[in-house]
Amino acid sequence: MPLLFALLLACSTDYPAADFLADRAEVTCALYSDCAVLELYGWADAASCQADLVASWTCTEVTDPDVGVGCVEGIAAMSCEQLYDEAWPATCDTACAGGAAQAQDTGG
């Protein structure tokens, strides 16, 4: 778990969009790695997955820090079955203003 993410859990008064995107990519790519689907989506490793996801998502502002943290926590808690069912946390749909880190986090 990234240090910034841990600190946000303790005191979520602000969640910069760039940090949210990086944290979300980290937990998403960890899930892909745990579920052995990185290569299926076109990535050789978690680092390339993270770089591609952050570059492809847009988010100018996290609408509510608690919603952003809930999205990241929700992805971190997902099982492979939830991934296969595309059961992304609903909070991820509303975490960003001015763009969206899409629930369809596939395709490297």
N, C-alpha and C positions, 0 to 999 in steps of 0.2 A: 504494500500500500504506500503510495507516495506520501512524503511528509506533509505536503500542502494539504492533501486530502484529509489526513488525520487531524490536522489543525482545524480545518473547516468543520469537521464533525464536532469538535469541541466548542467552536464559537463561530457560527456562520452568520456574519454580518455583511460580508461581501464575497462574491465569488466571481473573479474576473473571467470573462468569456474564454480567453486563451487558456487559462488554467482548467476550466471546465472541459474544454475540448481535449486537452492533453490527458486529463484524468479519465474522461470517458473512453478515449481511444485505448488507454492502458488497460482498463478493465475489460473492454470489449475484446481486445486482442489476446488477453490472458484467457478469456473464455474460449475463444477460437482455438487457442493452443491446447487448453485442457480437453477440448472436445475433438481434437485432431482434425480440424477443418481449415487450418491456415492455408495449406497447399490447394485445397479444393477451391478456395476463394482467390487464389493466385499469388499468395505471399510465401516467401521462403522462410520467413521467421517473424517473430512478434515485432521486432524493431521496424521492419519494412511495412508491416500492417499498420502500426501506430503512425508512422510518417504519412502514409497514404490517406488514412482516415482523417487526420488533422488537416491535411491539405485539401481534402474534398468537402469537408463540412464547413458551414458558415454559421457564425453566431456573433452578433455584435454586442449582445448584452444578455446576461442570465437574468431572467424575469424575477426570480426569487431564489436566493441562495439555498433555502431549504428544499426547493423543488430540484435544483441542480444536484445537490447532495443526494437527494432521494433517487434521482436517475442513476447516478454513479453507484450508489449502494445497491440499488435494484439489479443492475447488470452484474455487479460483483457477486450477488447471491444467486444468480441464475444457474440452473442445471443445464446439462446438454440437451435434455428433453425439451426444456423451454426454448432453447436456441433452435432446435429442429422445428418446433411449433411456431417459431417467430413470435414468442410471447414476450416482447420487449416491455419494460416498465412504462406504464402510461405517463408517468411524470416526465419521461424523456421527450414526449410530444410537445410539452409546453415549457420546457426549460429555457429556450432561447427566444429572444426577440431579434428581429432583423435578419432572419435566416433560421435554419434549423439543422441540427445534427440529426440526420434522418434515422428512423427506426430500422430501415433496411441497411444495415451496416455491412454490406458485403461487396465484394468486387475490388480486388487489388490491382 
